[in-house]
Amino acid sequence: MKDKIKIFLDSDLLEKYLIGSTTEQENLQVERYIAMYPEVRKTYDELQENLEAFAKMHAIKTPEGLKERILARIKSENVGRKRFLRYAIAASVATILFAGASYFFWSENQMLQQENAIVNSKIESLEADMREGLEDVRNQFIVLNNPQTKKVDIKGNKKAKELKAVAYVNPVKKLSYINVSKLPNLPENQCFQMWAEVDGKMINLGVIEEAAEADKLLALPYADKAMGYITIEPKGGNKTPTVENIVANISY
């Protein structure tokens, strides 16, 4: 038995175990010998004390202020991380805000473009209406003041004896107008409507307002041997003239 213990102690297993360079199997063997044999335990304790003494003798003194510098560096790195995190968060927020602002301005720009298109369309429509109105006024002036204009008096038939109108026809300028100066009263569910027959086609010229002013001229489509009609229709007008309700014929 003593030979076995001597062989173990003569090996360097205890020293290697103390510095942590043994294998797992060697660890099991050393720990078993320490637990089983007092001589091995005593030698292990002595080696451990010697190792601690050696470590203390050759220990390197910690430089002055090293602890403070390490703590300061750790604190600085933490501050840097926090600053970086704040910058990262700020950058993310700025990116989100920029994206939101970009979308907002893009959306506003789209709306402005749409509104601008609507405004331009309305302006163009108003300009077209103004040009059409000015053209109509110019034509009325020509018709009323041109010596070649023919004046045709129009009277209603027995269904509308009080109806009075005047047609103005200028074959040179190819312009025709009518002025309905008087209309008889009709029931609330009826109205007067004007038509023009041009080249075999019946054209709806719209409802004649009962309160039409005496000096208001309504344009008539001009054509050679054209005919005009005034009919009584249901309130709001009709798509086709009611032949049996014709109350005036207009030859121009």
LOZATI-479386 format. One record per residue (C-alpha): residue number from 1; residue in three letters; y, x, z negated. Coordinates in steps of 0.05 Angstrom, whole numbers, plus 32768, in hexadecimal, padded with zeros to 4 digits. Each point is the difference from the previous one (the first is absolute). Layout:
N
r resi = NUM	resn = ALA	y = Y	x = X	z = Z
...
// end
This chain:
252
r resi = 1	resn = MET	y = 8000	x = 8000	z = 8000
r resi = 2	resn = LYS	y = 802F	x = 8039	z = 7FEC
r resi = 3	resn = ASP	y = 7FF4	x = 8021	z = 8043
r resi = 4	resn = LYS	y = 8013	x = 7FC0	z = 8023
r resi = 5	resn = ILE	y = 8041	x = 7FFB	z = 7FD8
r resi = 6	resn = LYS	y = 800E	x = 804A	z = 800B
r resi = 7	resn = ILE	y = 7FF6	x = 7FF9	z = 804B
r resi = 8	resn = PHE	y = 8030	x = 7FC5	z = 8001
r resi = 9	resn = LEU	y = 8035	x = 8024	z = 7FD7
r resi = 10	resn = ASP	y = 7FFA	x = 803F	z = 802B
r resi = 11	resn = SER	y = 8010	x = 7FD6	z = 803D
r resi = 12	resn = ASP	y = 8048	x = 7FEE	z = 800E
r resi = 13	resn = LEU	y = 7FF5	x = 7FB5	z = 8000
r resi = 14	resn = LEU	y = 8028	x = 7FF4	z = 7FC0
r resi = 15	resn = GLU	y = 803C	x = 8026	z = 801B
r resi = 16	resn = LYS	y = 7FFC	x = 7FDC	z = 8043
r resi = 17	resn = TYR	y = 7FFA	x = 7FBD	z = 7FDB
r resi = 18	resn = LEU	y = 803F	x = 800F	z = 7FD8
r resi = 19	resn = ILE	y = 802A	x = 800E	z = 803E
r resi = 20	resn = GLY	y = 7FE1	x = 7FC5	z = 8025
r resi = 21	resn = SER	y = 7FDB	x = 8025	z = 8038
r resi = 22	resn = THR	y = 7FBA	x = 7FE7	z = 7FF3
r resi = 23	resn = THR	y = 7FDA	x = 7FCE	z = 802A
r resi = 24	resn = GLU	y = 7FED	x = 7FBB	z = 7FE7
r resi = 25	resn = GLN	y = 7FB8	x = 8017	z = 7FF2
r resi = 26	resn = GLU	y = 8019	x = 803E	z = 7FDB
r resi = 27	resn = ASN	y = 802E	x = 7FD4	z = 7FD7
r resi = 28	resn = LEU	y = 7FC5	x = 7FD7	z = 7FE9
r resi = 29	resn = GLN	y = 7FD8	x = 803F	z = 7FED
r resi = 30	resn = VAL	y = 803B	x = 801F	z = 7FD9
r resi = 31	resn = GLU	y = 800F	x = 7FBF	z = 7FDB
r resi = 32	resn = ARG	y = 7FB6	x = 7FF8	z = 7FEE
r resi = 33	resn = TYR	y = 7FFB	x = 8048	z = 7FE4
r resi = 34	resn = ILE	y = 8041	x = 7FF6	z = 7FD8
r resi = 35	resn = ALA	y = 7FE4	x = 7FC1	z = 7FE1
r resi = 36	resn = MET	y = 7FBB	x = 801B	z = 7FF2
r resi = 37	resn = TYR	y = 800C	x = 8048	z = 7FE8
r resi = 38	resn = PRO	y = 8031	x = 8013	z = 7FC9
r resi = 39	resn = GLU	y = 8003	x = 8048	z = 801A
r resi = 40	resn = VAL	y = 8018	x = 7FE7	z = 8043
r resi = 41	resn = ARG	y = 8032	x = 7FD0	z = 7FDE
r resi = 42	resn = LYS	y = 801C	x = 8039	z = 7FD6
r resi = 43	resn = THR	y = 8008	x = 802E	z = 803D
r resi = 44	resn = TYR	y = 8021	x = 7FC7	z = 8027
r resi = 45	resn = ASP	y = 8033	x = 7FF4	z = 7FC8
r resi = 46	resn = GLU	y = 8010	x = 804B	z = 7FFC
r resi = 47	resn = LEU	y = 8009	x = 8005	z = 804B
r resi = 48	resn = GLN	y = 802E	x = 7FC3	z = 7FFF
r resi = 49	resn = GLU	y = 802B	x = 801E	z = 7FC9
r resi = 50	resn = ASN	y = 8004	x = 8043	z = 8024
r resi = 51	resn = LEU	y = 8014	x = 7FDC	z = 8041
r resi = 52	resn = GLU	y = 8038	x = 7FDA	z = 7FDC
r resi = 53	resn = ALA	y = 8019	x = 8041	z = 7FDF
r resi = 54	resn = PHE	y = 7FFF	x = 8024	z = 8043
r resi = 55	resn = ALA	y = 8026	x = 7FC7	z = 8020
r resi = 56	resn = LYS	y = 8035	x = 8002	z = 7FCA
r resi = 57	resn = MET	y = 8008	x = 804B	z = 8005
r resi = 58	resn = HIS	y = 800A	x = 7FFF	z = 804B
r resi = 59	resn = ALA	y = 8026	x = 7FBF	z = 8004
r resi = 60	resn = ILE	y = 8040	x = 8004	z = 8029
r resi = 61	resn = LYS	y = 803E	x = 7FE9	z = 7FDB
r resi = 62	resn = THR	y = 8021	x = 7FC4	z = 801E
r resi = 63	resn = PRO	y = 8044	x = 8012	z = 801E
r resi = 64	resn = GLU	y = 803D	x = 7FE7	z = 7FDC
r resi = 65	resn = GLY	y = 8018	x = 7FBC	z = 8018
r resi = 66	resn = LEU	y = 7FC3	x = 7FF5	z = 802C
r resi = 67	resn = LYS	y = 7FF0	x = 7FBD	z = 7FE0
r resi = 68	resn = GLU	y = 8048	x = 7FE9	z = 8008
r resi = 69	resn = ARG	y = 8001	x = 8016	z = 8049
r resi = 70	resn = ILE	y = 7FBF	x = 7FDC	z = 800E
r resi = 71	resn = LEU	y = 8019	x = 7FC0	z = 7FDF
r resi = 72	resn = ALA	y = 8043	x = 8007	z = 8025
r resi = 73	resn = ARG	y = 7FDB	x = 8008	z = 8042
r resi = 74	resn = ILE	y = 7FD4	x = 7FC4	z = 7FF1
r resi = 75	resn = LYS	y = 803E	x = 7FD8	z = 7FEF
r resi = 76	resn = SER	y = 8023	x = 8018	z = 803F
r resi = 77	resn = GLU	y = 7FC4	x = 7FEE	z = 802B
r resi = 78	resn = ASN	y = 7FFE	x = 7FBB	z = 7FDF
r resi = 79	resn = VAL	y = 804A	x = 7FF8	z = 800D
r resi = 80	resn = GLY	y = 7FF5	x = 8016	z = 8048
r resi = 81	resn = ARG	y = 7FC7	x = 7FD0	z = 8008
r resi = 82	resn = LYS	y = 802A	x = 7FC8	z = 7FE2
r resi = 83	resn = ARG	y = 803B	x = 8014	z = 802D
r resi = 84	resn = PHE	y = 7FD2	x = 8002	z = 803D
r resi = 85	resn = LEU	y = 7FE3	x = 7FBD	z = 7FEC
r resi = 86	resn = ARG	y = 8046	x = 7FE3	z = 7FF9
r resi = 87	resn = TYR	y = 8013	x = 801E	z = 8044
r resi = 88	resn = ALA	y = 7FBF	x = 7FE5	z = 801E
r resi = 89	resn = ILE	y = 800D	x = 7FBB	z = 7FE2
r resi = 90	resn = ALA	y = 8049	x = 8003	z = 8017
r resi = 91	resn = ALA	y = 7FEA	x = 8015	z = 8045
r resi = 92	resn = SER	y = 7FCE	x = 7FC8	z = 8003
r resi = 93	resn = VAL	y = 8034	x = 7FCE	z = 7FE9
r resi = 94	resn = ALA	y = 8032	x = 801C	z = 8031
r resi = 95	resn = THR	y = 7FCC	x = 7FFA	z = 8038
r resi = 96	resn = ILE	y = 7FF1	x = 7FB8	z = 7FEC
r resi = 97	resn = LEU	y = 804B	x = 7FF0	z = 7FFC
r resi = 98	resn = PHE	y = 800C	x = 8022	z = 8043
r resi = 99	resn = ALA	y = 7FC7	x = 7FDA	z = 8020
r resi = 100	resn = GLY	y = 801A	x = 7FC0	z = 7FE1
r resi = 101	resn = ALA	y = 8047	x = 800F	z = 8016
r resi = 102	resn = SER	y = 7FE9	x = 8012	z = 8046
r resi = 103	resn = TYR	y = 7FDA	x = 7FBE	z = 8005
r resi = 104	resn = PHE	y = 803B	x = 7FDA	z = 7FE4
r resi = 105	resn = PHE	y = 8031	x = 801F	z = 8031
r resi = 106	resn = TRP	y = 7FCE	x = 7FF7	z = 8039
r resi = 107	resn = SER	y = 7FF7	x = 7FB7	z = 7FEC
r resi = 108	resn = GLU	y = 804C	x = 7FF8	z = 7FFA
r resi = 109	resn = ASN	y = 8009	x = 8021	z = 8044
r resi = 110	resn = GLN	y = 7FCC	x = 7FD1	z = 801F
r resi = 111	resn = MET	y = 8024	x = 7FC4	z = 7FE1
r resi = 112	resn = LEU	y = 8043	x = 8019	z = 8018
r resi = 113	resn = GLN	y = 7FE4	x = 800A	z = 8046
r resi = 114	resn = GLN	y = 7FE4	x = 7FB9	z = 7FFF
r resi = 115	resn = GLU	y = 8042	x = 7FE4	z = 7FE6
r resi = 116	resn = ASN	y = 8026	x = 8029	z = 8033
r resi = 117	resn = ALA	y = 7FD3	x = 7FE6	z = 8037
r resi = 118	resn = ILE	y = 800B	x = 7FB8	z = 7FE8
r resi = 119	resn = VAL	y = 804C	x = 800B	z = 7FFC
r resi = 120	resn = ASN	y = 8001	x = 8020	z = 8045
r resi = 121	resn = SER	y = 7FD7	x = 7FC6	z = 801B
r resi = 122	resn = LYS	y = 8031	x = 7FCE	z = 7FE1
r resi = 123	resn = ILE	y = 803B	x = 8027	z = 801C
r resi = 124	resn = GLU	y = 7FE0	x = 8001	z = 8045
r resi = 125	resn = SER	y = 7FF2	x = 7FB5	z = 7FFA
r resi = 126	resn = LEU	y = 8048	x = 7FF3	z = 7FEA
r resi = 127	resn = GLU	y = 801A	x = 802B	z = 8039
r resi = 128	resn = ALA	y = 7FD4	x = 7FDA	z = 8031
r resi = 129	resn = ASP	y = 8019	x = 7FBD	z = 7FE4
r resi = 130	resn = MET	y = 8048	x = 8018	z = 8004
r resi = 131	resn = ARG	y = 7FF7	x = 8018	z = 8048
r resi = 132	resn = GLU	y = 7FDF	x = 7FBE	z = 8011
r resi = 133	resn = GLY	y = 8037	x = 7FD9	z = 7FDD
r resi = 134	resn = LEU	y = 8037	x = 8027	z = 8023
r resi = 135	resn = GLU	y = 7FDD	x = 7FF7	z = 8042
r resi = 136	resn = ASP	y = 7FFB	x = 7FB6	z = 7FF3
r resi = 137	resn = VAL	y = 804A	x = 7FFC	z = 7FEE
r resi = 138	resn = ARG	y = 8013	x = 8027	z = 803E
r resi = 139	resn = ASN	y = 7FD6	x = 7FD1	z = 802C
r resi = 140	resn = GLN	y = 801F	x = 7FC3	z = 7FDF
r resi = 141	resn = PHE	y = 8045	x = 801C	z = 800F
r resi = 142	resn = ILE	y = 7FED	x = 800C	z = 8049
r resi = 143	resn = VAL	y = 7FE2	x = 7FBB	z = 8008
r resi = 144	resn = LEU	y = 803B	x = 7FDC	z = 7FE0
r resi = 145	resn = ASN	y = 8036	x = 8028	z = 8024
r resi = 146	resn = ASN	y = 7FE1	x = 800C	z = 8044
r resi = 147	resn = PRO	y = 801A	x = 7FD1	z = 8037
r resi = 148	resn = GLN	y = 7FBB	x = 7FFE	z = 8020
r resi = 149	resn = THR	y = 7FE2	x = 7FDF	z = 7FC3
r resi = 150	resn = LYS	y = 7FEA	x = 7FB8	z = 800B
r resi = 151	resn = LYS	y = 8009	x = 7FCE	z = 7FC8
r resi = 152	resn = VAL	y = 7FCB	x = 7FC9	z = 7FFA
r resi = 153	resn = ASP	y = 800A	x = 7FC5	z = 7FD1
r resi = 154	resn = ILE	y = 7FC1	x = 7FE7	z = 7FDF
r resi = 155	resn = LYS	y = 7FF5	x = 7FBC	z = 7FDF
r resi = 156	resn = GLY	y = 7FC4	x = 7FE4	z = 7FDC
r resi = 157	resn = ASN	y = 7FD6	x = 7FC6	z = 8018
r resi = 158	resn = LYS	y = 7FF6	x = 7FBF	z = 7FDB
r resi = 159	resn = LYS	y = 7FD8	x = 8022	z = 7FCA
r resi = 160	resn = ALA	y = 803B	x = 802D	z = 7FEF
r resi = 161	resn = LYS	y = 803F	x = 7FDF	z = 801C
r resi = 162	resn = GLU	y = 802F	x = 8027	z = 7FD2
r resi = 163	resn = LEU	y = 7FE6	x = 8044	z = 8018
r resi = 164	resn = LYS	y = 8035	x = 8029	z = 8024
r resi = 165	resn = ALA	y = 7FFA	x = 8046	z = 801B
r resi = 166	resn = VAL	y = 801E	x = 802E	z = 8034
r resi = 167	resn = ALA	y = 7FDA	x = 8034	z = 8029
r resi = 168	resn = TYR	y = 8023	x = 803D	z = 801D
r resi = 169	resn = VAL	y = 7FDD	x = 8021	z = 803B
r resi = 170	resn = ASN	y = 8017	x = 803F	z = 8025
r resi = 171	resn = PRO	y = 7FD4	x = 800D	z = 803D
r resi = 172	resn = VAL	y = 8023	x = 8042	z = 800F
r resi = 173	resn = LYS	y = 7FF4	x = 801F	z = 7FBB
r resi = 174	resn = LYS	y = 7FC0	x = 7FD8	z = 7FF9
r resi = 175	resn = LEU	y = 8014	x = 7FE7	z = 7FBC
r resi = 176	resn = SER	y = 7FF7	x = 7FBB	z = 7FE2
r resi = 177	resn = TYR	y = 8017	x = 7FE2	z = 7FBD
r resi = 178	resn = ILE	y = 8002	x = 7FBC	z = 7FE1
r resi = 179	resn = ASN	y = 802C	x = 7FE3	z = 7FCA
r resi = 180	resn = VAL	y = 7FE4	x = 7FC3	z = 7FDB
r resi = 181	resn = SER	y = 803E	x = 7FE1	z = 7FE4
r resi = 182	resn = LYS	y = 7FE2	x = 7FC0	z = 7FE3
r resi = 183	resn = LEU	y = 7FBC	x = 7FE9	z = 7FEA
r resi = 184	resn = PRO	y = 7FEB	x = 7FBB	z = 7FE8
r resi = 185	resn = ASN	y = 7FE0	x = 7FF9	z = 7FBB
r resi = 186	resn = LEU	y = 7FB5	x = 8005	z = 7FFB
r resi = 187	resn = PRO	y = 7FCE	x = 7FF0	z = 7FC9
r resi = 188	resn = GLU	y = 7FF2	x = 803A	z = 7FD1
r resi = 189	resn = ASN	y = 7FBC	x = 800B	z = 801E
r resi = 190	resn = GLN	y = 801C	x = 800B	z = 8047
r resi = 191	resn = CYS	y = 802C	x = 8033	z = 8024
r resi = 192	resn = PHE	y = 801D	x = 8010	z = 8044
r resi = 193	resn = GLN	y = 7FE1	x = 8039	z = 8027
r resi = 194	resn = MET	y = 8016	x = 8022	z = 8040
r resi = 195	resn = TRP	y = 7FD5	x = 8017	z = 8039
r resi = 196	resn = ALA	y = 8009	x = 8023	z = 8043
r resi = 197	resn = GLU	y = 7FD2	x = 7FFC	z = 803C
r resi = 198	resn = VAL	y = 8003	x = 8042	z = 8026
r resi = 199	resn = ASP	y = 7FD2	x = 800F	z = 803B
r resi = 200	resn = GLY	y = 7FD1	x = 7FC8	z = 7FEA
r resi = 201	resn = LYS	y = 7FFB	x = 8019	z = 7FB8
r resi = 202	resn = MET	y = 801A	x = 7FDB	z = 7FC4
r resi = 203	resn = ILE	y = 8028	x = 802C	z = 7FD0
r resi = 204	resn = ASN	y = 800D	x = 7FEB	z = 7FB9
r resi = 205	resn = LEU	y = 804A	x = 800C	z = 7FF0
r resi = 206	resn = GLY	y = 7FFA	x = 7FE9	z = 7FB8
r resi = 207	resn = VAL	y = 8018	x = 7FC8	z = 7FD3
r resi = 208	resn = ILE	y = 8048	x = 7FE8	z = 8007
r resi = 209	resn = GLU	y = 8022	x = 7FFC	z = 7FBC
r resi = 210	resn = GLU	y = 8022	x = 7FBE	z = 7FF5
r resi = 211	resn = ALA	y = 803A	x = 8024	z = 7FDF
r resi = 212	resn = ALA	y = 800B	x = 802C	z = 803D
r resi = 213	resn = GLU	y = 8049	x = 8013	z = 8008
r resi = 214	resn = ALA	y = 8024	x = 7FE5	z = 803D
r resi = 215	resn = ASP	y = 8012	x = 8045	z = 8019
r resi = 216	resn = LYS	y = 7FBB	x = 801E	z = 7FF9
r resi = 217	resn = LEU	y = 7FDE	x = 8013	z = 8041
r resi = 218	resn = LEU	y = 7FB4	x = 8005	z = 8007
r resi = 219	resn = ALA	y = 7FE5	x = 802E	z = 8037
r resi = 220	resn = LEU	y = 7FD5	x = 7FE1	z = 8037
r resi = 221	resn = PRO	y = 7FCF	x = 8028	z = 802A
r resi = 222	resn = TYR	y = 8020	x = 8005	z = 8045
r resi = 223	resn = ALA	y = 7FD8	x = 7FF2	z = 803F
r resi = 224	resn = ASP	y = 800C	x = 7FDE	z = 8043
r resi = 225	resn = LYS	y = 7FF4	x = 7FB5	z = 7FFA
r resi = 226	resn = ALA	y = 7FF0	x = 8006	z = 7FB6
r resi = 227	resn = MET	y = 7FFB	x = 7FC2	z = 7FD5
r resi = 228	resn = GLY	y = 800D	x = 7FF6	z = 7FB7
r resi = 229	resn = TYR	y = 7FEB	x = 7FC9	z = 7FD0
r resi = 230	resn = ILE	y = 8011	x = 7FE7	z = 7FBC
r resi = 231	resn = THR	y = 7FC8	x = 7FDB	z = 7FDC
r resi = 232	resn = ILE	y = 7FF4	x = 7FDF	z = 7FBE
r resi = 233	resn = GLU	y = 7FC8	x = 8023	z = 7FDA
r resi = 234	resn = PRO	y = 7FE2	x = 8001	z = 7FBA
r resi = 235	resn = LYS	y = 8029	x = 8025	z = 7FCC
r resi = 236	resn = GLY	y = 7FFA	x = 804B	z = 800A
r resi = 237	resn = GLY	y = 7FF5	x = 7FFB	z = 804B
r resi = 238	resn = ASN	y = 7FC4	x = 7FFC	z = 802E
r resi = 239	resn = LYS	y = 7FD9	x = 8032	z = 802A
r resi = 240	resn = THR	y = 8003	x = 7FD4	z = 803E
r resi = 241	resn = PRO	y = 8034	x = 7FCC	z = 8012
r resi = 242	resn = THR	y = 7FF1	x = 7FB6	z = 7FF5
r resi = 243	resn = VAL	y = 800F	x = 7FE6	z = 8045
r resi = 244	resn = GLU	y = 8009	x = 7FB7	z = 7FEB
r resi = 245	resn = ASN	y = 8035	x = 8017	z = 7FCE
r resi = 246	resn = ILE	y = 802E	x = 8023	z = 8032
r resi = 247	resn = VAL	y = 8047	x = 7FEA	z = 7FF0
r resi = 248	resn = ALA	y = 8028	x = 802C	z = 8031
r resi = 249	resn = ASN	y = 7FF5	x = 8025	z = 8041
r resi = 250	resn = ILE	y = 8027	x = 803F	z = 8010
r resi = 251	resn = SER	y = 8005	x = 8016	z = 8049
r resi = 252	resn = TYR	y = 801E	x = 8045	z = 800B
// end
